[in-house]
Structure formats: structure tokens, C-alpha cells
Amino acid sequence: MHNGRRRLQARGHPARARVAHARENSAPQTWPNPARAHVDRAHGEGAAVIARRRLLGAMTASGAALALSACGSRRRRTKDTETPPLRLRVWSEPAAAAYRAALSSFRSTSGLAVEVESQPWDDYWASLPLDVADRSAPDLLWMNTANLAQLQANEVLLDVGELVGDATSAIEPITADMYRIDDVLWGLPQLWERTVLVANRNLTEAAGVDPSALAFDPSAPSDALRDAARSITVDEGGRHPGDEGFDAEHVAVTGFSSHPDRSALLGPFIAAHGGHWQNAKGQADFASPEGIAAVQYLADLALKDQVAPPGELTVSDPSLCRQRFVEGTLGLLQTGTYNLDALQAGIDGSFPWDLHPPVAGPHGVRPLVHAIALVAVRPKKDERTEAIGELLAHLATLEAQRPLAEARLGIPAHRDLRGAWEQAWKDAGVDVSVLGDAPAEIAWPERGVRSAEAVDAAMGPIAEVFTGQKPAQEALPEAQTAARDAVG
């Protein structure tokens, strides 16, 4: 689904010690930089975004795995002697709890025991390449699109489509497409997230703004987005940008959340203007005329139009826009569904807010969509493959995914659970039904080997556009070159 450049601080952390030991003794391959879980840490809004229940944040692990217990087996299996417990690993303790609930009856019906493990985000990606190298990885792993290709290239994954067959028929097609490489399905989607526009109703209604009708056009002298953001933005004297005496140093309310965020803004705006983050070969390709114009437009909302927080502040503090929205001093926040839990907790009823589609461009609305999937690791012994397939097929079912949906951890990949997710949010006081079905046209998340590292490399030069140090015409080609160099 944010940037999330989080690093472990505790020197004595056992996972860190294990990583150091393994590096000295097993020399594993290079792994992509995982410092972004789009929903993952989608570039700019992440580190604290999901501090409570969000799926895609760094969560504190429980430090324990649960072996789901029950007696009996329709196959008369004795797992202690036939198949050691299957293992499933995620990077979210709330998700681990949901999986434990989903698997409560699985052992009694299958005879298979399952251990559900949770690791913090940094530990997860630090240990995974080492576990793969020494063949001690869990049977099922949570995966994001940025890191899928590297794992698949190592030939350690099982063909999910072959394992579960028609069980994927109820999965949202756009999410399944994200986990296909060479027409093979390598992941079973569980959850997905999308870009949304969040509006402070007190501010938008006072300004006469309809958040559902916003569009941008870099080639026009103004547009619906700039007009709306200008109407919302006021300084401490009640003046708007363009009014005589407007004081940009003492702004009381700002209109729009423009800042260098890959998932919330850069991807959707570039795509809505007809550009792409990557080309068909998976290479960075955002330095097109469309991409350059879209990024300069976003930066100019602060630099020229004065309707967004200053770029030097949002670059140094990626969570600034979200924080200002929670405080009631930002009218329109373009973010992702991964942020809803944090917004609800932060606002805590202090003002009314609602959801809308993201800002449209000349090519329409293009929300960035990303998904979390389960991948199956090839076992040491082939006879274990059948058990892995049975577990994976169970986790493709409506009832197995229901606890994830009801916990509001993300939009359920199982289409028949969309109503359960909407009802869970309705019970929490948020109407998410306005988002509708999965979008047909989207901005794609980064994919391919080392694609996460490519984004990291690109963001530095792009940030210089927002601070006003360089124009997009100069900075985006530099960013694109840096991204391609990072891939190698």
C-alpha cells in the first residue's frame, strides 16, 4: 500500500543478532530494499500511519507463534508423525490474530496444524532472504508487489494457480493480475488498498467546494482543484491566495495535501495525466512530458499557488499533511485506504469528514492500487506441497478471509466480502461504500526486481522539485536515471 524508512534500534534484538550471524556464514543474495510497504509503505505517509490496526505498517510482533489445536482429522492424519506444522508469516500482529481466528477449525477438518508468526516490518525483510538462503522460510508468506519478482526469480515459489485452481475465481481480478509473472499466478491476494480523497466537511462546505468534482489540468491557467484549494486556504487575516495582502507565512487553513508521496499523489497524478511510473519492461518511465508536467503541477500548488503546505516542510516531515488534516487545518487530504484507521483515531469525532475518489486528470481518475498476497515457498520435501496447497486453498475461501475483512485490515481481495468490510467501517462511523467497486483503470504500483530500491533512488531528485531547488524538467530525468541505475 508509504515510505516507512524504519530501522531497528535495539542492539540486542534477537532477529538482528540472527541476521548478523547469517550474513557472516551464509552470504545470501542481495534483496530489494523493503523500506516501503504500499500499502505498503507507500512513500510519504507511512511510518506512523498504521500505528493502531493498519495492515501495512510496522507492527510490534507478539513474539510468539500459535499452533492451532484441535483433535481429529477427516483424513486420519497424525501431523506429529507425518507433517510438521505448517508455518504462515505476516508483518502485522492484528493480521496474525485474524489468521488465527480464520484457522480455528482448519486442523479439525484437515488434520494439519498451523503456526502463525508475526514479525515487525524491518525484521520481516531482513530475515526473509536469509531464511530463503538456508531453506528455513515459512511455508506461506505475506508478499508485496515490490518484492515479489526477486523471490520468484530465485525459483523458490510454488505456482499458486496450480495449487488452488478455481479457488481464485472470487478474488478481485486486478489484485490477481499484480501477482502474475509470465502468466503464472505466484500469489494469492488477501487484501488491497487504493488512493482516496478525504475531505474536512466543515472546511469544504464553508468554501462551497464539492470534493467529488475535483480535477486538474497542468495546461490550463486554473482548474477545479486549484480553485477549490484556493477557496479553502486562508491566512490568519481571512485572506485567500491572490487576495491583496495574503500572508503565506501565517496560513491558518491550507487547501490541499500536495507533497512527494509515491502512492497517494505521484502515481495517481502522473497516470491521470497520461504518464506511467514504469514502462512495459518494468523500467522507470516517469520522466515523460506527461510525468514532468504532473510533478511540476503538484510542486507548484505550494511553490506558486500557495494552496499546499511548503515543500521544504513536507519533504522533511512526510506525515505533515496527514497531521494537519487531523488537526483540522487542511481541507483536502489525498491519501489511501491504508490511512483510514489512523485518521479515525486522530480525528476522534472532532469534525465531520468523508471520502471521495482521488482528483481526476485529463485521463480521468487513476487511483493507485496495491495488494498483499500469500506466496507459497517450495518445501524441501515434495510431499509437503499437498499440505501447503490445502492450507492455501482454505485461505482463499470466504470464511477464512472474513476475519481479515471484519478487522478492517484492508479491502478484502475476496469480492464477496466487500459488504462485510463496508459494514465494519459503517459500524465504526465511516462510509466507505462511496468508493464503489474496484477501479477498472489504475495507477500501478512498482513491480520487478529491485523496484523498491528504484523508488528510493528516485525520490531524492523528485523531492528537489517540491522544495523548489530544481524544476521537474531537470529533476525527473535525473530521478529516472537514478531509478534505472538502482535496478542495475
N, C-alpha and C positions, 0 to 999 in steps of 0.2 A: 501498500500500500505504500517519507521524511528523511532528513539527514541522519539524525541519530548517531553522531560520532562519539559513542560512549566507549570508555575503556575501563577495565577493572583497576581498582585502586589498592585492594588488599594484597600485600605481597605474599601472605601465607595462604592465599586461596588455593584449595587442593586442585582445582581444574587447571589453574595457571601453572602449578608445580608439575602437574602431569604433562602439560603441553611442552614445558621447557625440557623435561626429561625425554619426551618422544622426539623432539627436534634434534637432540644430540645423538639419538640412537637409531632413528628410522628414516631420516631425511626425506620426508614426504614431499610431494609435488607442491608447487605454488598454487594457492587457492585464491579465487577472486576476493577482493576487499568487500566484506559484507556490511560495511558501515551504512547500510541503507536498507530498511525493510519496508517496502512500499505498503504498505500499507504499510508497505513495508516501510521503512523509514523514508518516506517519500520526500526527501530533500527540502528541508527547511522547517517542518513543523513537528518533527518527531520526538525528540528525546523525552520530553515530559508529557507529550500529548496523551499517551495511553496509560498514564500513571495508575489509573484505577482498574479498569477492566478491559482495556482495549487489547485487541488481538495482537497488533503488530508492534508493540513496544517492548522495551527490555523489561522483563518481569523478574522479580526475585524468585528463584527456584525454591521449591518446597524442601529440597534436599533429600527427598525420599521417593521411591517408586512403589506403586501399589500393584500387588499381584491380586487380580480379581479372583475371589474364591467362590466356589460352588461345587456341588457334587454331581456326579453322573455325567453321562455322555451318550448321545444318541448313537455315536459310533463306537461306544465302549472303549474310548481311548483312555490310556493311563499316561497322562502327559509327563509325569515324573520320570517315566522309563522310556517313553517314545520320543517326545518332542520337548525340549526345554522351553520354558515360557517365551512366547513371542514378546518383542520389545517395540514400543512406539515412543518416539521422542518429539517433543514440541518445544517452543521457546516462550510459552506463556503458561503460567500456573493456572489461571482461570480456564484456559482451554484444556489443560490436563485434567482438571476436575470435571469438565464437561465430558471428556472422553471416558473417564472412569464411570460416569453415570451411563454413558452410551453402551458400555461394555458390561454392565451389571449382570446381564443374563447370557452373555455370549459363551462363557465357559460351560454353563449347564446345557446349552444346546449344541455345542461343538466339541466339548472336551478339551478345548485349548485354553491355557492360561495366558494372560497378557499382562505385562508390566508397562505402565505409562510413566515416562520420565519427562521432567521439565528442567530446562537449563536456562539461565539468563542469556540474553541475545549475544553478548560478546563471547561467553563460554561456548555457546552453541556452535558458532562458526570457527572458533579457534580449535575446538576438539574434533570437528567433523572430518577434516582432511586427514588427521592422524588416525582416527578410527577407521576411515576407509583404507588407509595405507596398511594398517595391521589387521584388517578384516574383522574388526570388533564393532562395527557400526550396528545400530539397531536395525530391525527388520523393516520398519516403516519410519519415515522421517517427514517432518514438515519441510516444504521447499518453497522458494520464491522463484520468479522467472529470471531474476538477475543471476542466480547461481545454478540454475538447472543445467545449462549447457556444459558447464565444467564437469559436473558429476556424470552426466550422460556420456561425455567424451571419454571418461575413464573406463567405460564399459562395465560399470558395477551395478547398473539398474536393471530391473525386470520390466518387461513390456506390460504396462498396466492394462491396456486394452485386451491383451491376450489372457490376462489373469481373471478379469472380471466380466468381460464380454458385454452383454446387453445391460449390465448394471449401471453403465454410464449414460443410458438413454435419457434419464431425468436430470442430468447435470446441465447447467447453463452452458450452451454451446460456445459462447465467446470465451468462457474460462477454460474449457477443454482445449480450445484452439491454442491457448497460450502455452500449453504443455505438450504440444506435438512438435516433434523434430523428425523430419523425413517421413512424415505421415504416420509416425508411431506415437501413441499416447504414452508418455512417460510419467504422468502424474494424475492422481485422482483429485480434482478440485474439491475443496471443503468450504471455503469462504472467499468472498471477493469484496472489493471496495471500489468506490467511484468518487469522482470530483463532484462537489455540490457548492452552491452559493448559499450562505447563511446570512439572514437579514435581521437587524435590530428593528423590530416593527415600530417602536416609538420614534426612532430617527427617520426611517424611510417614510412613514406616514406623515410625519410633520413636514417633510420636504416634498411631499407629493410624488414619491418615487414608487414605481411598480418594479420590484426586483425580478419578476418573471419575464420582463420585456427588455432586458438589457443586451446590448450588442456593441461591438467595437469595430472600427474601420480605420486603420492607420492612414489611409489615403485621404480621408475626409478631414475638414477643418475641425469638426467636432462630431460626436456621436452620442447615442443614448447612454452609454456608460460614463463618458466624461461629463455629460450634462447632469446625470444623476449624482455622481460623486461630488460635483461642484455644488449642487444644491444642498447636499448633506454637510459638506465641510464648512465649518465656521471658526473664526478666531475668537478670542476671549471678548472681543467687542461686538460679536454678532455679524461680522462681515464675511463674505464669501470670496474665494479666489476670483480675481478680476475686478472686485469692488475697490474703489479708491481707499487706500489706507489699510488694505488687508495685511495682517501681521503674521507672516508664515512662521515666525519664531515662537508665537504664542497661540497655537491652534488648540481649540477646545474639543472639537469633534472632527474626525477625519472620515472621508468618504469611502475609500476602497483599499483593500489589503494587498496592493502590489508589492511584491518582493521576489527575490530569486529562489523560487521553490519549484523543483522539477515536476512534482506530481500535481500540485494544486494549480499552478499558473503556467510555467514554461511549456509543459507538454500540451495542455489544453489550448493555450493561445496560439502556439505555433501550428498545431493541427487545424484549428478553426480558421487560420489564415491560409491554409493550403499547404503547409510545410510538414516535415516529418522529423522526428528525432533520429531515427535510423533509416537507412535505405533497405532495399530487399535483400542485400547481402549482409545486413547486420552492422554496417559501418555507420559511425556518427555522420549525420547528414543534415544538421540543423542550420548550417551557415548558408542556406539558400536565401534568395531575395525575400521569400515569404517569412522565413525564420528570423532574419535580421530585422525586418520591419516589425514583426510581432514583439521581439525582445526590446527593441528601442521604444516601442509604444508603451510597454509595461514600465520601463525605467522612467520615461517622460511623465508618467502620471504623477510621480513625485518631483522629478527634476524641473519640469516646465509647468505642468498643470497644477501642482501643489495640492492634489487631492488624495495623496497617499503618504504614509509615513516616510521620512527621509531615508534614502537608500543606505547611507552610512550607518544608520541605526538598525535597519532590518538585516543588513549583512552581518553585523556584529552580534545581533540577537535574533536568530531565526524565529523565535517564539513571540516576538514583539506584537505582531498583528493579532495573533490569537489572544494575547493578554489584553490588548486594548479593546478588543471586541467584548471580552468577558467583563471588563471594567465599564462598558457602556460608552466608550469614546471612539468607537469605529462602527460605521454604519453597515458595511458590506464586507463579509469575510468569505473569500473563495478558498475552500479547503477540501477535505474529503470526509467520507462517512466514518473513517477511522478516528476522527476527532469528536464525534458526537458525544461520547461518554464524558470526555474532558470538558466540553462546552457545557453540558448539562450540569455537571458538578460545580464548575466555576461560576456560572451564572446564578444557579441556585434560586431561580424564581425572581431575581431582581428586576428583570424586564422581559417582555414577550419577544420571542424570536421564532423564526420559521425557516423552512428550507425551500430552495428553488433550484432549477437547472443552472449549470455554470453559464457564464457570459458567452453569448454566441458571437461568431465572427462571420466574415464573408462566406465561409464554407459551412456555416451552421454551428450547432453545439457539438463539441468534441470532448466529453469528459474522459479523463484518464482512468482506465480500469486496470486493476491488478488483482491477482488471485493467489491464495495459498493452497497448495495441494499436498497430498501424501504421495511420496515416492517409495517404491519397494526396492530394497537392496538385495542384490543377488547373494544367496546364502553360500556358506562353504560346502554344505551338503545339499544336493539337488532335491532330496526327499522332503526338505523343509519348505520348498517352493509351494507345494499344495496348501500347507497350513497358512503361509503368508497370503496366498490368493483368497483363502476362505475368510481371513480377517479383513482383507481389503474389500472384498465383496460385501461383507457385513457393514463396513463403514461407508459404503455407497448408498445404503438404504435410508429411507425417510426417517425411520425411528432412530437409527443410530446418529443421524445428523441433527435431530430435533434438539437435543440439549445444547448444542452449539448455537442454534438459532435463538432459542429462548433465553440464552445468556447474553444475547446481543453482541456477540464477539465479532460479527461481520455479517454481510449479506450472505445468506446460505446459498451454496452452489446448487443444492437440490431445489429445483424450481417449485416443487410442491410445498416447500417450507417458507416461501416468501411471505405468506399470510401470517405464519407464526412469528416471524421476525417483526413484521409490521405491528402485530398485536402487542408484542413485548415492548416495543418502543411507545406504542399508544398508552399502555399501562404506565409507562414512565413519564408520560406527558408530552411526547414528541411525535408529530405526524410525519412519518417518512413515506407514506403512501404516495405523496406528490411526486416522488422520484420516478414512479412508473416502472415499466419492465426494463430489462437490461437493454442498454442503448445499442442500436444497430451500427452506428458509426462512432468510433472511439479514437482517443489518442492512446497509442500502445505504450506499455512500459518497456524499459530497456531489456533486451534479451541477448543471449550469446555469451560465449566465453569471455570473461573479464569485463563484462558490460558494466558492472557496478564500479569497477575501477575507472572505466572510461568516463562515467558520470562524475566521479570525484575529480578527475583531471580537468573536466570541462568547467566545473562550477567556479573555479578561481577567476579565470578570464571573464566569465559571464557576470560575476559579482562586480567587476570593474565598470560595467555598463551602468549598473544601478547606483554606484557611488559617483558616477559622472567622470571617472578617470579616463574612460575611453568610450568612443561611440561603438554601437553594435557592429557597424560596418568593419571596424578594425578588430574588435574583441572576439566576435563569433568565429571568424576563420581561425584565429589562434586557439580558441576553445575546441574547435572541431579537430584541429591538428593534434592537440594535446590528448583528446579522447582517442583518436585512432592510434597514436603512439602508445598509449597505455595498454591497448589491446595487443600490440606487437605484430 
